[in-house]
Amino acid sequence: MPSSLRLRVASLGDLAPETSRKFTLTCGAVTLEGFLINYRGTHYAYANECQHLPMTMDWVENRFFDAAGAYLVCGTHGATYEPHTGLCVAGPCVGEVLRALPVLVEDGAIWVGCPE
């Protein structure tokens, strides 16, 4: 992942399991909002856009997980996604997938890159 197309979002250890951090990433002429999650000790990043309707997903600022920390839930219509795949498993967009962003852990930092 070229350094010009990535953003340092956090340090290892900054995100407790089943928590998230929003960020804004510039990819050429496009700026997108995304979120980084720690799900069971592994980090994943997605564009912050529900696959049901093009709206941000956090139901409270920077909150994406359900109360149990098992799924990502869109606050608008309740679309429910698997954290490790981005697959919608319940709600109005079953079978659709969140747009994943590449994650790189390097020298104690977590970087997120632009989508291809």
N, C-alpha and C positions, 0 to 999 in steps of 0.2 A: 504494500500500500504506500504510494508516494507520500512523503511528508506534507506536500502542498495540498493534498486532497484528504486530509484527516484532521481530527480535532482531539486534543487531550481532554477527556471528560472527567476523569477521576483518577485517584491513586488506588492501588490495590488496598483493600481494607476500608475504603471510604463508604462503601455500600454494604449494609448488613443484608443477609439473605432475605429475599422477598421484599426488597425496597427498590426504588427507582430514582433516577436523576434525569431531568429534562435538559436539553441543549439545543443550540441552533448551529447548524452546519452549512457553510457556503460551499457549493459545488459549481464552480464556474459562475454562470450568471444566475443560478438558482440557489435560493436560501430555503432550507427546510428545517422544520422543528422535529426533533426526535427525542427518544427516551432510551436510556440505558437501564437494564435491570440486572439484579443478581438473583438468579433462580437456582436454588439448591447449590450455591457455590460457583456457578458458571455464569458468565456475563453474556448478555444478548442485547442487541440494539435494534430498534424499529423506528420507522417514520411515524410520527404521532398523527395518524390519520386512520379512522375507522374504515373498514372495507364496505360497510353498509352505505354510509353517506360520507362525503368528504368533510368530516368534522374532527376536531381534536378529541382524543379519547379520555383524558383524565377527568374523573368525576369530581375531584377536588384537586386543586393545583398540585401537580406532580404525584398524584395517586392513581395507580393503574391496577394494582392487585385487588382481588376480592378480599374479604375479611379473613379468610383462611390462608391467604397467600398461595393459593393453588392455581388461579387463573387470572388473566388480564381481562378487565371488563370495561367496555365503553360506557361512559356515564350518560350518554344521550339515549340510546335504545337498548342497552344491555347486551350487546354482542359480546360473546365470551370466547377468549382465545387461549390456546395453550401457550405458556410462556416460552417453552423451548423450541417451538416450531412456528409460532405465529398463526397456526391454523384456527379458524373460527369453528368452534364445536357446538355452539348454541346461540340462538338469537336469529336475527334477520339475514345473516350473511354466511350461514353454514357452508363450509367447503372453501370459502375464500381465505386468503392468507395475507397477513400484514407484510408490508414491504420491509424486509430485513436489511440492515446496514452492517457492513463488515466490522468486526471487533478484533483488535489486536492488543495483546498484553505484552508490554516491552519495558524493561528496566523499571518495574514497579508502577507503571502507569497504564491506564486503560484508554486506548485510542479508538475512535470511531471514524470510519471512512465513508466516502461518498459512494452511493450505489452505482452499479455499472449501468 
